[in-house]
Amino acid sequence: SFQFSLDRIPRSREVRQSWVSSVLTTLYSTLYSLPLTYKRKPDLILCNGPGTCVPVCLSAFLLGLLRIKRTIIVYVESICRVETLSLSGKILYYFSDYFIVQWPDLKKKYPKSVYLGRIV
């Protein structure tokens, strides 16, 4: 059977939030995510762009580095990102197992990415 759970974590960054204060809120979100990710030990994280996914993915990546639990991380870049990656995408490009883009030009710029066409 298929099981899933939903958990709420604090946002790492609000729209139009200053970069300086977003460092603090991202740190808070990461500290909140670490015990949650350790407790849940997910098999897969599928995310699509909000900054909140970065702390969760980094927490899961850390669990893998520590050999506690290997989690597959799949990141889907927003369809509105035609020429450049979002900030979340720029970070998770290096940590995700699968990095999916929805435009062929992004696939050319980011060779690790996977282009499947428009999926979202």
C-alpha angles and dihedrals in degrees: 000000000000118000131187139164135204122219130176121225130180116269114257094211137009123216110277092007113151117259092236095056092040089065089062095045091047090051089050091049091049092050088050092048098051098070092038093052090045091051096046098037093195122209092210138018115197113186137166112199122296112131089241090072091064096068091045093049093046089050091052091046089053091052088055093049090051090049091238097119132346111223124188110228118204117184122190113197115221117267089234090065099090104152107013137028125252118248089258089050093050090055100040094045086083098043105038125094091213122024111190123197127186100211127064093223090062090052088056092051095043110040095185090062126098120227114206098160123250107340105155 
